[in-house]
């Protein structure tokens, strides 16, 4: 299992902090740095800035939003970033959610799986420098009733097969990731509860003809974003992660359409999902965070002193995670860097230790 760093959004007091932490991660041998976007800073600009000031670490868009760009524009951006970084770019894609897609980008959140499949088809076609001709249900290139012509990408990408990842939460989207992508960007992944998710990805791999006579997951990158809090006080660790958990479980989407809430339910925390969402949608974010139990945080994050993190980090590799992407939860750059070093040391130490069970009773 490799390590990556999950970066914060730029422009929110994390600008130099992001660069310094990515450079620390590179020095520690971290394989990737993943940059997000929502409706603030965009991922490609930050990645280009990081590419200019690093030399070996992989640079991932986690994710570039599908409703934000045409597939051709995404291919152009991916090819440019991969060329400028010397072949270090990882293209992560996601449909975002209905509120951002329709409220910010003005794109209907309809048939997200079918749109994603067609989008990936076109991006890959463009990166192979084929003439882009596509007649799909959601994308038609060139338009049939105008002066447009089928065009070919004018630059030669560093890699025509640069790695493409999908962010996925639900079973059907997980299967699609296995079928059309090179990796899966996972969030709120619990090693004790993710077997069905990995099985869905594996089914997609099998459907795509991967691994005939071998493991269909071979060569497929399972990237799990994991909050990490280094602390001797488990309640302090719970509180540090609880607001983040409550935001996603309670506030990402509507009462009837929240992918993360549904995921937590499938993990066995249905009552927690109901309470956190009800409180959050009532505008009681602090109460929603207080309602997040340690058991849920501990299932989806690494919390505790360095020894406890070393005991529990191996659970992710055993569950099929190939890249652990560390989201360092700490207040200062120095403390965030300490988190990165702690996780690197924990992974090195975990090879000789059995994975510890989940639960607050573990010292």
Number of C-alpha atoms within 10 A of each C-alpha: 16 17 22 29 27 24 21 19 19 21 10 9 10 16 13 12 18 22 19 17 23 27 21 17 23 20 12 14 15 24 19 26 28 27 27 23 19 17 11 11 16 18 21 23 14 20 20 17 11 21 22 10 12 16 13 17 22 21 29 26 25 24 25 26 26 22 24 19 13 15 22 20 13 24 24 19 16 26 25 20 24 24 17 16 23 16 18 22 30 24 27 26 24 19 21 21 20 21 15 21 21 15 11 13 16 13 14 14 16 11 9 17 14 14 19 23 18 18 22 21 15 25 21 19 21 26 25 19 18 14 14 21 17 17 12 15 9 13 15 14 17 16 14 10 6 7 7 10 13 12 14 16 18 9 12 13 24 20 17 15 11 20 17 23 28 27 24 23 19 14 16 14 22 25 23 25 28 29 22 19 24 22 26 26 25 21 18 22 24 23 20 15 17 19 13 12 21 21 16 22 29 25 21 24 26 18 15 14 11 20 14 9 6 8 12 20 22 11 12 20 22 22 25 25 23 24 24 26 30 26 17 15 12 18 14 15 25 25 18 20 23 21 20 15 24 27 19 18 29 29 22 21 19 15 13 8 12 18 18 23 28 17 23 22 16 13 16 12 17 15 11 21 22 16 16 29 27 17 19 21 17 12 12 13 20 14 16 27 24 15 18 24 15 19 14 21 23 21 19 23 25 26 29 25 17 19 16 18 24 25 22 25 25 23 19 21 17 13 16 18 24 19 23 26 27 27 22 25 18 18 9 11 16 12 15 21 19 17 22 25 16 20 22 20 16 20 22 11 15 18 13 10 12 13 17 16 13 16 13 13 6 11 12
